[in-house]
Amino acid sequence: MRRIAISVAAVSMSVTLAGCGMLDATGSSDDASPVKGDDITVGLLLPEKANTRYEQFDYPIFKKKVESLTNSKGKVEYANAEADADKQASQMQRMIDKQVDVIVLDAVDAHGIAESVSKAKDAGIPVIAYDRLAEGPIDAYISFDNSLVGEVQGRSLLEALGGDLSITDKIVMMNGSSTDPNAKQFKAGALSELKGKVTIAKSFDTKDWDPKNAEKNMKEAISEIGLDNIEGVYSANDGMAGGIVKALRAAGVTKLPPITGQDAELAAVQRIVTGEQYMSVYKSYPEEAENAAEMAVAKVQGRDIQFDALTRDRVDSPTDQDIPAQLVPVVALTQDNLEDTVLADGFYEVSDICTGEFKDACAEIGLKQ
C-alpha cells in the first residue's frame, strides 16, 4: 500500500470509514449486502472546458462505463463548472437536492468545495474526489501520481537541455492554478528535479490554468529575462504550452526552446510531431475514468471487497487522513514513443494527428497512415 501526503499543514482530525457496507443517511453500516441495485444515479462534476480532456475523454468514458456496469439502468447526472468555483458549488447543491446516489467530484477549488462535500455527507451521499483532491469528508480519491508527473516533466526538460547543462541556464516555470492541489504537487515534483541544476529565472502560478494567462505571463518573462536568455520552459500542462508557444512566436523566436506539457492533447501531440513542444505527460484517461466509475458503482451498491481492491493506496488532505485512493501511473510522451502510447492505446489515430499541415512532419518521424 502506498501512502501519499497531500496535506499542507499538520492535521489533528481523524476519520473513520465504514468497514462493511456503505454508510446510509443515518450513519449505519450494519448491512453488508448491496444497498442499491442497478437503477442508480451517479453525479459527475467536472471543473472546466479549457482543457479538452474533460469533454472529449473523461465524461463520455465515465458515462459509458457506468452504463455497462449497471446493465444500462444507471444514469450519469453531469455538470461542468467552466472554471467557476461558485457555479460548481451550486451544481453540487442541485445534485444533493436531487438525491443522487453518489457524487464524483473534480473540484475547481479544492478548499472552497469542502462545505459542499460536508453537505453531501450529511445527506448520506458518498463523494469520490476525481483527479483533484477535494477537502472535506470525501470517501475516496482517484488521480494520477501527481508528484511523479512533475518529476517526469522536470527530468524530461533537463534531458532536452542536454549534457552541457549549467546552473546558469535560465528556465521559466509556468505552473498551474494556485487553487488546484494537483498544481502544487506537479510543481513540487518538478522542483525536486530542477533545483540546483538550472536557474529558475521566473515562476508563475497561472490563474485558472488559462492558456491566455500563460501567454501573458510568458510575455512578461521574455521582457524581464530576455528572449535569448531563456533555455527552456516548464509548462505544467499542454493548454498553457500552447499559450507559451504563441508568446515566443510573437516575440520572433524561430527555434523554440524545449517546452514541457501534460495531458497529451491533440494540439500538443501535433506540436510534439513538429518539434514545437518537447514532451507531454501521457495519462490514461480511460483507465482513470473507468476505474472511477467502478469505484462509484461499487460504493453505492455496498460491494466493499471490490471497492477496497480499487483503493489500495492512502492519501492525506489538509482536512482528512488515510483517504482510500488509487494513483494511476504516467508516461513521458515524446516523438520517440507516440506509436507505443497514444496510438497503441487508441487514444488517437494517425489520421487524427497527421492532418494537412502536419503530414510532412509526421513522415519525417516515421508516422504513416
C-alpha positions as CSV (number, residue, x, y, z in Angstrom):
1,M,0.0,0.0,0.0
2,R,1.4,3.4,-1.0
3,R,0.8,6.4,1.2
4,I,1.0,9.9,-0.2
5,A,0.9,13.0,2.0
6,I,-1.0,15.8,0.2
7,S,-1.7,17.9,3.3
8,V,0.0,21.3,3.5
9,A,-0.3,21.6,7.3
10,A,-0.5,19.2,10.3
11,V,-4.0,18.0,10.9
12,S,-5.4,16.5,14.0
13,M,-8.7,15.3,12.6
14,S,-9.2,11.6,12.3
15,V,-11.7,9.9,10.0
16,T,-13.2,6.5,10.4
17,L,-14.6,4.9,7.3
18,A,-17.2,2.2,7.3
19,G,-15.7,-1.2,7.3
20,C,-18.6,-3.1,5.9
21,G,-21.4,-1.8,3.8
22,M,-21.9,1.8,2.6
23,L,-22.9,4.3,5.3
24,D,-26.6,5.2,4.9
25,A,-28.1,8.6,5.7
26,T,-28.2,7.7,9.4
27,G,-24.6,6.5,9.5
28,S,-25.4,2.9,10.0
29,S,-23.1,0.3,8.4
30,D,-24.6,-2.9,9.7
31,D,-25.9,-4.3,6.4
32,A,-23.1,-5.7,4.2
33,S,-25.4,-6.5,1.4
34,P,-25.8,-4.1,-1.6
35,V,-27.9,-1.1,-0.6
36,K,-28.7,-0.3,-4.3
37,G,-29.3,-2.2,-7.4
38,D,-28.5,-1.1,-11.0
39,D,-31.1,1.7,-11.1
40,I,-28.7,4.3,-9.7
41,T,-27.8,7.9,-10.4
42,V,-24.2,8.9,-10.4
43,G,-23.4,12.7,-10.2
44,L,-20.3,13.7,-12.1
45,L,-18.9,17.2,-11.6
46,L,-16.0,18.3,-13.8
47,P,-14.1,21.6,-13.4
48,E,-13.5,23.2,-16.8
49,K,-13.6,23.0,-20.6
50,A,-10.4,24.9,-21.4
51,N,-8.6,21.5,-21.1
52,T,-10.2,19.4,-23.8
53,R,-9.8,16.1,-21.9
54,Y,-12.9,16.5,-19.8
55,E,-15.5,16.8,-22.6
56,Q,-13.5,14.6,-25.0
57,F,-12.5,11.8,-22.8
58,D,-13.4,11.8,-19.1
59,Y,-17.2,12.4,-19.3
60,P,-18.1,10.1,-22.2
61,I,-15.8,7.3,-21.0
62,F,-17.2,7.6,-17.4
63,K,-20.8,7.6,-18.7
64,K,-20.3,4.6,-20.9
65,K,-18.6,2.6,-18.0
66,V,-21.5,3.4,-15.6
67,E,-24.0,2.2,-18.2
68,S,-22.0,-1.1,-18.8
69,L,-21.7,-1.7,-15.0
70,T,-25.4,-1.3,-14.4
71,N,-26.9,-3.1,-17.4
72,S,-27.8,0.3,-18.9
73,K,-30.1,1.0,-15.9
74,G,-27.8,3.5,-14.2
75,K,-27.5,7.1,-15.4
76,V,-25.0,9.9,-15.0
77,E,-26.1,13.4,-13.9
78,Y,-23.3,15.6,-15.4
79,A,-22.3,19.2,-15.0
80,N,-19.2,21.2,-15.9
81,A,-18.3,24.3,-13.9
82,E,-16.3,26.0,-16.6
83,A,-13.6,27.1,-14.0
84,D,-16.2,28.8,-11.8
85,A,-16.0,27.6,-8.2
86,D,-19.3,29.2,-7.2
87,K,-21.0,27.6,-10.2
88,Q,-19.7,24.2,-9.1
89,A,-20.9,24.6,-5.6
90,S,-24.4,25.4,-7.0
91,Q,-24.2,22.4,-9.3
92,M,-23.3,20.2,-6.4
93,Q,-26.1,21.5,-4.3
94,R,-28.6,20.7,-7.1
95,M,-27.3,17.1,-7.1
96,I,-27.7,16.9,-3.4
97,D,-31.2,18.2,-3.7
98,K,-32.0,15.7,-6.4
99,Q,-30.6,13.0,-4.0
100,V,-28.2,11.4,-6.5
101,D,-26.7,8.2,-5.1
102,V,-23.1,9.1,-5.3
103,I,-21.1,12.2,-6.5
104,V,-17.8,12.0,-8.3
105,L,-16.2,15.4,-8.0
106,D,-13.3,17.1,-9.8
107,A,-13.0,20.4,-7.8
108,V,-12.4,23.8,-9.3
109,D,-11.4,25.0,-5.8
110,A,-10.4,22.0,-3.6
111,H,-10.5,24.1,-0.4
112,G,-13.6,26.1,-1.2
113,I,-15.7,23.0,-2.1
114,A,-15.2,21.4,1.4
115,E,-18.5,22.8,2.7
116,S,-20.4,21.2,-0.2
117,V,-18.7,17.9,0.5
118,S,-19.9,18.1,4.1
119,K,-23.4,18.8,3.0
120,A,-23.4,15.7,0.7
121,K,-22.1,13.6,3.5
122,D,-24.8,14.9,5.9
123,A,-27.3,13.9,3.2
124,G,-25.9,10.4,3.1
125,I,-24.3,10.8,-0.4
126,P,-20.8,9.5,-0.8
127,V,-18.3,11.7,-2.5
128,I,-15.4,10.4,-4.5
129,A,-12.7,13.0,-5.4
130,Y,-11.7,12.7,-9.0
131,D,-8.3,13.9,-10.4
132,R,-8.1,16.7,-7.8
133,L,-8.1,16.0,-4.0
134,A,-11.1,17.9,-2.6
135,E,-11.0,18.8,1.0
136,G,-13.8,17.7,3.4
137,P,-15.0,14.2,4.3
138,I,-14.6,12.5,0.9
139,D,-15.0,8.7,0.8
140,A,-12.2,8.1,-1.8
141,Y,-9.8,9.6,-4.3
142,I,-8.6,8.7,-7.7
143,S,-6.0,10.5,-9.7
144,F,-2.6,10.1,-11.3
145,D,0.6,10.1,-9.3
146,N,0.9,13.9,-9.4
147,S,4.3,14.2,-7.8
148,L,5.6,11.7,-10.4
149,V,4.0,13.8,-13.1
150,G,6.2,16.8,-12.1
151,E,9.3,14.7,-11.7
152,V,8.8,13.3,-15.2
153,Q,8.3,16.8,-16.6
154,G,11.4,18.1,-14.8
155,R,13.6,15.2,-15.8
156,S,12.5,15.5,-19.4
157,L,13.3,19.2,-19.5
158,L,16.8,18.5,-18.2
159,E,17.3,15.8,-20.8
160,A,16.2,18.1,-23.6
161,L,18.6,20.8,-22.4
162,G,21.5,18.3,-23.0
163,G,24.7,17.1,-21.4
164,D,26.4,20.6,-21.1
165,L,23.7,21.8,-18.7
166,S,24.8,24.5,-16.3
167,I,23.3,26.1,-13.2
168,T,23.5,29.4,-15.1
169,D,21.0,28.1,-17.7
170,K,17.7,30.0,-17.2
171,I,14.3,28.5,-17.4
172,V,10.7,29.7,-16.9
173,M,8.3,27.8,-14.8
174,M,4.6,28.0,-15.8
175,N,2.8,26.3,-13.0
176,G,-1.0,25.7,-12.8
177,S,-3.7,27.4,-10.7
178,S,-2.9,28.1,-7.0
179,T,-6.4,26.8,-6.1
180,D,-5.7,23.3,-7.6
181,P,-3.9,21.0,-5.2
182,N,-2.6,19.0,-8.1
183,A,-0.7,22.0,-9.4
184,K,1.2,22.2,-6.1
185,Q,2.2,18.6,-6.4
186,F,3.3,19.0,-10.1
187,K,5.4,22.0,-9.1
188,A,7.0,20.2,-6.1
189,G,7.8,17.2,-8.2
190,A,9.4,19.3,-10.9
191,L,11.4,21.3,-8.5
192,S,12.8,18.2,-7.0
193,E,14.4,17.5,-10.3
194,L,15.3,21.1,-11.4
195,K,16.6,22.8,-8.3
196,G,20.4,23.1,-8.2
197,K,20.7,22.1,-11.9
198,V,19.3,25.2,-13.6
199,T,18.3,28.7,-12.6
200,I,14.5,29.3,-12.4
201,A,14.5,32.9,-13.6
202,K,10.8,33.4,-13.4
203,S,8.0,31.3,-12.0
204,F,4.2,31.8,-12.3
205,D,1.1,30.3,-10.7
206,T,-1.3,30.6,-13.7
207,K,-4.8,31.7,-12.9
208,D,-7.4,29.0,-13.9
209,W,-4.8,27.2,-16.0
210,D,-5.8,29.5,-18.7
211,P,-3.6,29.4,-21.9
212,K,-4.3,33.2,-22.4
213,N,-2.9,33.9,-18.9
214,A,0.1,31.7,-19.6
215,E,0.7,33.6,-22.8
216,K,0.5,36.9,-20.9
217,N,2.9,35.5,-18.2
218,M,5.4,34.3,-20.9
219,K,5.4,37.8,-22.5
220,E,6.3,39.2,-19.1
221,A,9.1,36.6,-18.6
222,I,10.5,37.4,-22.1
223,S,10.6,41.1,-21.3
224,E,12.3,40.6,-17.9
225,I,14.7,37.8,-18.8
226,G,15.5,38.5,-22.4
227,L,14.4,36.2,-25.3
228,D,17.9,34.9,-25.9
229,N,18.5,34.0,-22.2
230,I,15.6,31.5,-21.9
231,E,16.9,28.0,-22.3
232,G,13.7,26.1,-21.6
233,V,10.2,26.4,-20.3
234,Y,8.5,24.1,-17.7
235,S,4.8,24.2,-18.6
236,A,2.6,22.2,-16.2
237,N,0.1,21.3,-19.0
238,D,-0.5,21.3,-22.7
239,G,-3.0,24.1,-22.9
240,M,-0.5,26.5,-21.3
241,A,2.2,25.2,-23.5
242,G,0.2,26.4,-26.5
243,G,0.0,29.9,-25.0
244,I,3.7,29.9,-24.3
245,V,4.4,29.0,-27.9
246,K,2.3,31.9,-29.1
247,A,4.2,34.3,-26.9
248,L,7.5,33.0,-28.1
249,R,6.5,33.2,-31.8
250,A,5.1,36.7,-31.3
251,A,8.5,37.7,-29.9
252,G,10.2,36.5,-33.1
253,V,11.6,33.1,-32.0
254,T,12.3,30.8,-34.9
255,K,14.0,27.9,-32.9
256,L,11.8,27.3,-29.8
257,P,13.4,26.2,-26.5
258,P,12.3,22.8,-25.1
259,I,8.8,23.1,-23.6
260,T,7.1,20.5,-21.4
261,G,3.4,19.8,-21.1
262,Q,0.8,17.3,-19.7
263,D,-2.4,15.7,-20.9
264,A,-1.5,14.6,-24.4
265,E,-4.0,17.0,-26.0
266,L,-4.2,16.6,-29.8
267,A,-2.8,20.0,-30.5
268,A,0.1,19.2,-28.1
269,V,0.8,15.9,-29.8
270,Q,0.9,17.8,-33.1
271,R,3.3,20.3,-31.6
272,I,5.5,17.4,-30.5
273,V,5.5,16.0,-34.0
274,T,6.7,19.3,-35.4
275,G,9.2,19.9,-32.6
276,E,7.4,23.0,-31.2
277,Q,6.8,21.2,-27.9
278,Y,9.4,18.7,-26.5
279,M,7.1,16.5,-24.4
280,S,3.8,15.9,-22.7
281,V,2.8,13.6,-20.0
282,Y,0.5,10.8,-21.2
283,K,-2.1,9.8,-18.7
284,S,-4.5,7.1,-19.5
285,Y,-7.8,8.9,-19.0
286,P,-9.8,5.8,-20.0
287,E,-8.2,4.0,-17.1
288,E,-8.9,6.8,-14.6
289,A,-12.4,7.4,-15.8
290,E,-13.4,3.7,-16.0
291,N,-11.9,3.0,-12.5
292,A,-13.6,6.0,-11.0
293,A,-16.9,4.7,-12.4
294,E,-16.2,1.3,-10.9
295,M,-15.4,2.9,-7.5
296,A,-18.7,4.9,-7.6
297,V,-20.9,2.0,-8.5
298,A,-19.2,-0.4,-6.0
299,K,-19.5,2.2,-3.3
300,V,-23.2,2.9,-3.8
301,Q,-24.0,-0.8,-4.2
302,G,-22.1,-1.7,-1.0
303,R,-19.7,-4.0,-2.7
304,D,-16.9,-3.4,-0.2
305,I,-14.4,-6.0,-1.4
306,Q,-14.3,-4.6,-4.9
307,F,-14.2,-1.0,-3.6
308,D,-11.2,-1.9,-1.3
309,A,-9.4,-3.6,-4.2
310,L,-9.8,-0.4,-6.3
311,T,-8.5,1.9,-3.4
312,R,-5.3,0.2,-2.1
313,D,-3.4,3.5,-1.7
314,R,-3.8,6.1,1.0
315,V,-3.5,9.9,0.9
316,D,-3.9,12.8,3.3
317,S,-5.6,16.1,2.5
318,P,-5.5,19.2,4.7
319,T,-8.7,18.1,6.4
320,D,-8.6,14.3,6.4
321,Q,-6.1,11.4,6.7
322,D,-5.9,7.9,5.4
323,I,-8.3,8.5,2.5
324,P,-8.7,5.4,0.3
325,A,-7.2,6.1,-3.1
326,Q,-6.0,4.9,-6.4
327,L,-3.0,6.5,-8.0
328,V,-2.7,5.8,-11.7
329,P,0.8,5.7,-13.3
330,V,2.0,8.1,-16.1
331,V,4.4,8.1,-19.1
332,A,6.6,10.8,-20.7
333,L,5.3,11.3,-24.2
334,T,7.9,12.4,-26.9
335,Q,8.4,11.9,-30.6
336,D,10.1,8.6,-29.8
337,N,7.1,6.8,-28.2
338,L,4.0,8.1,-29.9
339,E,3.3,4.8,-31.5
340,D,3.7,2.9,-28.2
341,T,1.4,5.2,-26.2
342,V,-1.4,7.3,-27.7
343,L,-1.6,5.3,-30.9
344,A,-1.2,1.9,-29.4
345,D,-3.9,2.7,-26.8
346,G,-6.3,4.0,-29.4
347,F,-6.2,7.5,-27.8
348,Y,-5.7,8.9,-31.3
349,E,-5.4,7.5,-34.8
350,V,-2.6,8.6,-37.1
351,S,-5.2,10.3,-39.2
352,D,-6.2,12.5,-36.3
353,I,-2.6,13.7,-35.8
354,C,-1.2,13.8,-39.3
355,T,-3.7,16.2,-40.9
356,G,-2.8,18.7,-43.7
357,E,-0.1,20.9,-42.4
358,F,1.4,18.1,-40.2
359,K,1.7,15.4,-42.9
360,D,5.3,16.2,-43.8
361,A,6.4,16.4,-40.1
362,C,4.7,13.1,-39.5
363,A,6.5,11.5,-42.4
364,E,9.9,12.8,-41.1
365,I,9.4,10.9,-37.8
366,G,8.0,7.8,-39.4
367,L,4.3,8.2,-38.7
368,K,2.4,6.9,-41.7
369,Q,-1.3,6.4,-42.3
